[in-house]
Amino acid sequence: MTTLRPLPEIPAHIHTILQRLHSASLVQEASITRDDYDSHSRDDLMRDKFIALDEDKSQYIYQLCRAINATQVIEAGTSFGVSTIYWALAVTANIKAGGGNGKGRVIATENEPTKAEKARQHWQECGEEVSGVIELREGDLLETLKEDVRDVDLLVLDIWTPMALPTLKLVQPHLRHGAIILADNTVKAAENYKEYLEYVWGPESGFITTTLPFNGGLEMSVYLPK
Ligand SMILES: C[S@@+](CC[C@H](N)C(=O)[O-])C[C@H]1O[C@@H](n2cnc3c(N)ncnc32)[C@H](O)[C@@H]1O
């Protein structure tokens, strides 16, 4: 069980928005029944769902972004843009502190247009320090991340599990030495992450990796190729 304290760097009005969005996400998730899963395709069922990354994981990754001075972040799977708010705030803070030669961005990715639209509304509501550094790429991320990706400091894989390994392989040539990769739910969905985990755990992979004991597991890998 993680003890959560509000991050003092997050402005009060954005903290209030985040609390509202995390709560809405949790209420929604709790209302999904077994029957819903059985009677809908995943895409249909999830089309109007937040499924936001847990608050403690989001805070932890925010701190990682600040610790490594991340100014180039990629989020695979954006949904309504809740977790993106954290990475955007961290990148803005890092730029203000002199990182990235005054430049930085969070590349957000979402293939469901109604979700992308909602995400934009949430970022606008937060204001320029969030919306100003986000570049939302709409469509299948295996297409939208093919170009204009470089010097990636941190990659968040909060995506349907079959997409995790193809996404990592697509972005890998653009990871900087020491880049951090986070993959959500790797313990709970270990079976679906089998190939991903075999890949990052491989002794020659160039990654050193740890399974963090957050709810459902959070795999943190650092890219240190020889
Ligand atoms: C778990 S949710 C992301 C939650 C988000 N990170 C948050 O914390 O608010 C995963 C999202 O990935 C999107 N997605 C699934 N396949 C995709 C693809 N091929 N390209 C882009 N987005 C995709 C889904 O529509 C869904 O909204």
The ligand as an SDF file (V2000), in Angstrom:
LIG
                    3D

 27 29  0  0  0  0  0  0  0  0999 V2000
   -4.8390    2.1970  -20.3680 C   0  0  0  0  0  0  0  0  0  0  0  0
   -5.3780    3.3920  -21.4850 S   0  0  0  0  0  0  0  0  0  0  0  0
   -4.3190    4.7640  -21.2120 C   0  0  0  0  0  0  0  0  0  0  0  0
   -4.6030    5.5100  -19.9230 C   0  0  0  0  0  0  0  0  0  0  0  0
   -3.8240    6.8000  -19.7860 C   0  0  0  0  0  0  0  0  0  0  0  0
   -2.4120    6.5760  -19.8490 N   0  0  0  0  0  0  0  0  0  0  0  0
   -4.1600    7.4720  -18.4570 C   0  0  0  0  0  0  0  0  0  0  0  0
   -3.4820    7.2010  -17.4690 O   0  0  0  0  0  0  0  0  0  0  0  0
   -5.1010    8.2720  -18.4190 O   0  0  0  0  0  0  0  0  0  0  0  0
   -4.8090    2.7790  -23.0250 C   0  0  0  0  0  0  0  0  0  0  0  0
   -5.2550    3.5980  -24.2210 C   0  0  0  0  0  0  0  0  0  0  0  0
   -4.5390    3.1560  -25.3700 O   0  0  0  0  0  0  0  0  0  0  0  0
   -5.3570    3.3820  -26.5000 C   0  0  0  0  0  0  0  0  0  0  0  0
   -4.8680    2.5470  -27.5990 N   0  0  0  0  0  0  0  0  0  0  0  0
   -5.0480    1.2090  -27.7710 C   0  0  0  0  0  0  0  0  0  0  0  0
   -4.4300    0.7910  -28.8910 N   0  0  0  0  0  0  0  0  0  0  0  0
   -3.8400    1.8790  -29.4460 C   0  0  0  0  0  0  0  0  0  0  0  0
   -3.0600    2.0940  -30.6240 C   0  0  0  0  0  0  0  0  0  0  0  0
   -2.7720    1.0850  -31.4460 N   0  0  0  0  0  0  0  0  0  0  0  0
   -2.6140    3.3400  -30.8810 N   0  0  0  0  0  0  0  0  0  0  0  0
   -2.8990    4.3790  -30.0440 C   0  0  0  0  0  0  0  0  0  0  0  0
   -3.6390    4.2320  -28.9100 N   0  0  0  0  0  0  0  0  0  0  0  0
   -4.1150    3.0070  -28.6190 C   0  0  0  0  0  0  0  0  0  0  0  0
   -6.7410    2.9800  -26.0310 C   0  0  0  0  0  0  0  0  0  0  0  0
   -7.7510    3.5920  -26.8210 O   0  0  0  0  0  0  0  0  0  0  0  0
   -6.7360    3.4560  -24.5780 C   0  0  0  0  0  0  0  0  0  0  0  0
   -7.3750    4.7080  -24.4620 O   0  0  0  0  0  0  0  0  0  0  0  0
  1  2  1  0
  2  3  1  0
  2 10  1  0
  3  4  1  0
  4  5  1  0
  5  6  1  0
  5  7  1  0
  7  8  2  0
  7  9  1  0
 10 11  1  0
 11 12  1  0
 11 26  1  0
 12 13  1  0
 13 14  1  0
 13 24  1  0
 14 15  1  0
 14 23  1  0
 15 16  2  0
 16 17  1  0
 17 18  1  0
 17 23  2  0
 18 19  1  0
 18 20  2  0
 20 21  1  0
 21 22  2  0
 22 23  1  0
 24 25  1  0
 24 26  1  0
 26 27  1  0
M  CHG  2   2   1   9  -1
M  END
$$$$
